[in-house]
């Protein structure tokens, strides 16, 4: 029964992630041509600034809340108390975050030209806090989350084509992106009441909540530095134009990363409960399923992005963004490291309470990323930013791997599964390269490459009886 629910939630999560992919694919080609590179750079630079304050407001609470609420979700009284205390902490951190942000905007003159953008983008902090989406994830209500997000994306798409017509409309575009990303959080304030009544508390169990929250905050702070330091440093050293180019490759990278991370939210609630109850057979089965998803979907995506990077950029952003090709190829390698790191850290260590070990890995990788960015971006620009991201992710992965305790659970994955993935990757690489050699039209190259690769890879997985493909097909047939 649990496995069937995981499979259904995986399908919903994939649909949600695919909508998050389709939305930028539709909007970014239009936006990049209408707003132009410099305005795109301004938007992304201000977003990178806001992300730091969003981090202060979130304080690692979402990850902690999902784990803790998952453990008490069958006891409504405990769930209401736990959710209420966590939400109260989140409101406090949100107020601190806004206070610091407004002080910085008041006194830091370098941000004067970005103030309006930063204020608008920071509204997402308010909506995210009171939306408390982590309650829905803890209760594994992925159907609602998917339908809600897709609805707001469709609404935002319509608003964008109606109101964004020229480069001066970049502020309108930012407002519309807030509607897309945060509109669902406003609706969720009412919807989440079906699971528990959340009220604010002035007296809380600080000893229980704060140590793990601050550990996770430090870990997420390290990750945020890791994610945003390249864009921030690139903007300060090289300016808006290179940020515009680099942000194009990062957007494509994030699209793929979003799809692949969808499995984490699905399995974390179940893994957290299984680790607490020491149901290690269940842990092994869930991890086997998650690894099947990550390898089956992730490997062809990495290969496709690496080979078709120039074609993808030209289609999505236009020929003036071709300078981002090499950085996207490097980020595709970073994606490969990120996939494995995500399984090890988010699906094994964190659900098992190994917060400090994850913090160590994230801190070292973030420090490495920051130092390498400072040294090499000045010389090599956006390609250095991409390379340091890949190297830092590899460092974090290697550190995390040594903390896995293989004695308490084991994952048995058939050798023919890995054979099918490797052979499938080789075949689609050959096919895509052949398409690029013999087809001139850029759009046709992408269409033929994607459709052909799916057919070749999919047929091969069925022949090899890929267990993850088999499970998903059986679940789709049931529905």
C-alpha angles and dihedrals in degrees: 000000000000091000092051090051091050090052092050092047090048090056091049091046091050090051090050092048092046090053087052087053097044093048095060091040089058098038105036098061088052097041096045090055096042100042096034129217099290095053090045087053092051092050093049094045092052089045090054089053093049091049090068092056091043086056092053090050095048093044091186088295098132095059092044093045094052091051096045097041090048089059095053102030093114092059108065095195093052090043093053093048094046094045092045094051092047092048090050091054089048093053090052093050090047091056091048090050094052092046092055092044094054092047090052093047089051097052107024105085094187088071094050094104091050100047098104092046092048094049092050094046092047090063086080087071091062094046094045093051097052093036090064093192089177089080091063092046092049089052089047093235095155094147092065093043091052096047092046095049094045091051093053092046091054090049091049092048090056092047092050095055091045100047108023107076108137142016092274090064094073092111090054088051092053091051090051092051088054089054089050097048101033108025090089091057091060091053090046092062087074100031098054090061087082089072101039141343107246118203130172118257129204093191113057140165095259094172091058100043110030104058095055092037093054091045090053090044091055089048094049090044088057090048092048091051086048093052101040107029092082093054093042095047091042089053094048095046105031104021138229097311096062090041088054091053095043094045088057092059091041091054091054090046091049091050090058092041091052091054093049095046091056090088092058095064090048098053103032095080091050094043092049091054093043094051092049092049091042092236093154095167088060090047090053093049094048092047091048089054092047093048089049090055094044096049098038096050101025103055097056090045092054092048093046095050092047096052098035098039095117093046093048094050093046092051097043102037108012137250092293088070096054088109087077093064099097093044090053091051090052091047090053087062089047087054091058091055090044092055093056093041090052092056094047098044106029099036104032112022103033098046087048091055096252091142097141093051090052090048091055093051093046094046095051093045092047092049090049090049093049095048094045091049092052092049102042109026091072089059106031103022120199095000089059090051090055094045094051089051091055094046093047092051090052090052092051092048094051092050093049094048094066092060096060111114105213091180097074098049140008132205116215111200118173117246090229088062091062090042090055092049094048095044091045091051092051093048096049091046090055091045095050093047089050090052091053091050098049105030120068103184110088097214092047091051091055096044095048092042094051097043094042093047092050091051095045095043095041095050091048092051091051091049090051090044095237102206095217093051089047092052094047093048090051091050092049090051090054092054 
